[in-house]
């Protein structure tokens, strides 16, 4: 897969970062940040840490807020705590 093709979707950008670059793909982060699933996976699998651009969308899901806090931050994700209020 080429970089230009990877920018077509969050899925493609995530897989390009994970499998081709084996690391951060800054050009694809805007599109990744539009997907809850891929924002969480990108933080967990690629960055192995916080993905601030994806936190707004992650915080809209109770399930992914919990998993992001548990698997990525290994602590509180305050932005995601307000979803149930």
Secondary structure, 3 states (H helix, E strand, C coil): CCHHHHCCCHHHHHHHHHHHHCCCCHHHHHHHCCCHHHHHHHHHHHHCCCCHHHHHHHCCCHHHHHHHHHHHHCCCCHHHHHHHC
